């Protein structure tokens, strides 16, 4: 094991390029797990003989489970060896994905979806691990690189899910993902160094300290609320896209819905650049740019109902590039802000930020499905625009340099 670890951690700062790549891959595969279901909703409803509204609870419970997992499990990275936490979660995530692939009814799939969300927080143990191993001068760049993997995992998961389901069925998506995640856990166990815990608080006090951190740091509150609002918009779009494209006038299959992830993936490639810009000019400015781009991109989609089918699809694709880029840039900036507030509490600070993010995701999925049924695509788009504008207002009110107190 020591020989393998030395291969991955050879630089003076303890973070080699190979280890950064493995962490980025791990974050991407873990995060992808919570999005595989989104392009499958149309076929899931038919196969499990349930309504579109009922099957919409699959992504909603997954996002809710993720938010709960961030609050209840992610802080463990400050209390225990983060390497051990990562390996255990990888094993549990593989089991949850396997249960999803075998689910005979919607009820079992919903239980599996909630469990999957809880342990997919593995991704949010990997990102603080990278931030801890990185030196101060490279932290934004390293976090940006690992977040590139995470964000590509989120976006490309829809592409892979859609195409695999088209060829072999939706169960094959979850079965293959389970096998890959279990292999990932083995690789991380062999490559990661051990981490010294930064807190000795008992579990109850560790969780209670999340509220103390929320009260202590204004920039944590601002970053978490802004990213949560952006996530409402993000999830409302992606949780309803497959259902919208499955219906008239588009009547497209799972592969078409998943292919829109390719458009969004283009935005993820700029994540390291956003991290470098944040290192040089400050993450507050980067977060403001991201929120503004997100609001503009969703506003453009208000014109979709007035266009022909072909032109509408082109506009949706172009807007997807814009809003995914904006949301990803904002997330990297917000993580850079909170990681700098208190190095001894990075897992807990990240837990607060990401809990708000995925509470927003869960709200967006639930509200998006209701609005799609009641007000169509326009209702979903208006929700996304208003949420993004709320985040922009929060960032406009933020100081240029974050306060640490």
CORPE-V313759 format. One record per backbone hydrogen bond with DSSP energy under -0.5 kcal/mol. NH is the residue of the N-H (numbers start at 1). CO is the residue of the C=O. E is the energy in kcal/mol with one decimal. If there is no record, write none. Layout:
BEGIN
nh co e
NH CO E
NH CO E
END
This chain:
BEGIN
nh co e
5 1 -2.7
6 2 -2.1
7 3 -1.2
8 4 -1.2
9 5 -2.1
10 8 -0.5
14 11 -1.9
16 8 -1.2
19 8 -0.8
20 16 -2.2
21 17 -2.3
22 18 -2.2
23 19 -2.6
24 20 -2.5
25 21 -2.7
26 22 -2.8
27 23 -2.7
28 24 -2.1
29 25 -2.5
30 26 -2.2
31 27 -2.4
32 28 -2.2
33 29 -0.9
33 30 -0.7
34 31 -1.3
35 32 -2.0
36 32 -0.9
38 35 -1.0
39 35 -0.5
40 37 -1.3
41 38 -1.0
44 40 -2.9
45 41 -2.0
46 42 -1.1
47 43 -2.6
48 44 -2.6
50 45 -2.5
55 51 -2.4
56 52 -1.2
57 54 -1.7
58 55 -1.8
60 56 -1.1
61 57 -2.7
62 58 -1.7
63 59 -2.5
64 60 -2.3
65 61 -2.8
66 62 -2.0
67 63 -2.3
68 64 -2.4
69 65 -2.6
70 66 -2.3
71 67 -1.8
72 68 -2.9
73 69 -2.7
74 69 -1.7
75 70 -0.5
76 73 -1.7
77 74 -1.8
78 75 -1.9
79 75 -0.7
80 76 -2.6
84 81 -0.5
85 81 -1.8
86 82 -2.3
87 83 -2.1
88 84 -2.4
89 85 -2.2
90 86 -2.0
91 87 -1.8
92 88 -2.0
93 89 -2.7
94 90 -2.1
95 91 -1.6
96 92 -2.2
97 93 -2.3
98 94 -1.9
99 95 -2.2
100 96 -1.9
101 97 -1.9
102 98 -1.2
103 99 -0.7
103 100 -0.8
109 105 -1.9
110 106 -2.5
111 107 -1.9
112 108 -2.6
113 109 -2.3
114 110 -2.1
115 111 -2.3
116 112 -2.8
117 113 -2.2
118 114 -1.9
119 115 -1.9
120 116 -1.7
121 118 -0.6
122 119 -1.3
123 120 -1.9
124 121 -1.0
125 122 -1.7
126 122 -1.7
127 123 -1.7
129 125 -1.2
130 126 -2.1
131 127 -2.2
132 128 -2.3
133 129 -2.1
134 130 -1.7
138 135 -1.2
139 135 -0.7
139 136 -0.9
142 138 -2.9
143 139 -3.0
144 140 -2.3
145 141 -2.2
146 142 -2.6
147 143 -2.6
148 144 -1.5
149 145 -1.5
150 146 -2.1
151 147 -3.2
152 148 -2.7
153 149 -2.1
154 150 -2.0
155 151 -2.5
156 152 -3.2
157 153 -1.4
158 154 -0.6
158 155 -0.7
159 155 -0.8
160 156 -2.9
161 157 -2.8
162 158 -2.4
163 159 -2.2
164 160 -2.8
165 161 -2.4
166 162 -1.6
167 163 -1.6
168 164 -3.3
169 164 -0.6
169 165 -1.3
172 169 -0.7
173 169 -0.7
174 170 -1.1
175 171 -2.1
176 172 -2.4
177 173 -1.9
178 174 -2.0
179 175 -1.7
180 176 -2.1
181 177 -2.4
182 178 -2.0
183 179 -1.7
184 180 -2.2
185 181 -2.3
186 182 -1.5
187 183 -2.1
188 184 -2.6
189 185 -2.1
190 186 -1.8
191 187 -1.7
192 188 -2.4
197 195 -0.5
198 78 -1.5
199 78 -1.8
206 202 -2.7
207 203 -2.4
208 204 -2.2
209 205 -1.8
210 207 -1.5
211 208 -1.0
212 208 -1.0
213 209 -2.5
214 210 -2.1
215 211 -2.1
216 212 -2.1
217 213 -2.0
218 216 -0.7
221 217 -1.6
222 218 -2.5
223 219 -2.5
224 220 -2.6
225 221 -2.5
226 222 -2.3
227 223 -2.5
228 224 -2.1
229 225 -2.1
230 226 -2.1
231 227 -1.9
232 228 -1.5
233 229 -1.6
234 230 -2.3
235 231 -2.7
236 232 -2.1
237 233 -1.7
238 234 -2.2
239 235 -2.5
240 236 -0.6
240 237 -0.9
241 237 -1.5
242 238 -0.5
244 240 -2.5
245 241 -2.8
246 242 -1.6
247 243 -1.0
247 244 -0.5
250 247 -0.9
251 247 -2.9
252 245 -3.8
257 253 -1.6
258 254 -2.5
259 255 -1.9
260 256 -0.8
260 257 -0.7
261 258 -1.9
262 259 -1.7
263 259 -0.7
264 260 -1.5
265 261 -2.1
266 262 -0.9
266 263 -0.6
267 264 -1.1
268 264 -0.9
269 265 -0.9
269 266 -0.6
270 267 -1.5
271 268 -1.7
274 270 -2.3
275 271 -2.2
276 272 -2.3
277 273 -2.5
278 274 -2.2
279 275 -2.0
280 276 -1.8
281 277 -3.2
282 278 -1.5
286 282 -1.0
287 283 -2.4
288 284 -1.6
289 285 -1.9
290 286 -2.2
291 287 -2.2
292 288 -2.0
293 289 -2.3
294 290 -2.0
295 291 -2.1
296 292 -2.1
297 293 -2.1
298 294 -2.2
299 295 -2.0
300 296 -1.7
301 297 -0.8
301 298 -0.7
302 299 -1.5
303 300 -1.5
304 301 -1.5
306 303 -1.0
307 304 -1.8
312 308 -2.8
313 309 -2.0
314 310 -1.8
315 311 -2.4
316 312 -2.5
317 313 -2.2
318 314 -2.5
319 315 -2.7
320 316 -2.1
321 317 -1.6
322 318 -1.7
323 319 -2.9
324 320 -2.2
325 321 -1.9
326 322 -2.3
327 323 -2.6
328 324 -2.3
329 325 -2.6
330 326 -2.0
331 327 -2.1
332 328 -2.2
333 329 -2.2
334 330 -2.7
335 331 -2.6
336 332 -2.3
337 333 -2.0
338 334 -2.4
339 335 -2.6
340 336 -0.9
340 337 -0.6
341 338 -1.3
342 338 -0.7
345 342 -2.1
346 343 -0.9
349 345 -2.9
350 346 -2.7
351 347 -1.8
352 348 -2.2
353 349 -2.2
354 350 -2.9
355 351 -2.3
356 352 -1.9
357 353 -1.7
358 354 -2.6
359 355 -2.0
360 356 -2.1
361 357 -1.6
362 358 -2.3
363 359 -2.6
364 360 -2.7
365 361 -2.4
366 362 -2.3
367 363 -3.0
368 364 -2.5
369 365 -1.8
370 366 -1.7
371 367 -2.9
372 368 -2.4
373 369 -1.6
374 370 -2.0
375 371 -3.6
376 371 -0.8
376 372 -0.9
379 375 -0.9
380 376 -1.4
381 377 -2.3
382 378 -2.5
383 379 -1.9
384 380 -2.0
385 381 -2.5
386 382 -2.5
387 383 -2.3
388 384 -2.3
389 385 -2.4
390 386 -1.9
391 387 -1.8
392 388 -2.1
393 389 -2.3
394 390 -1.8
395 391 -2.1
396 392 -2.2
397 393 -1.4
398 395 -1.0
END
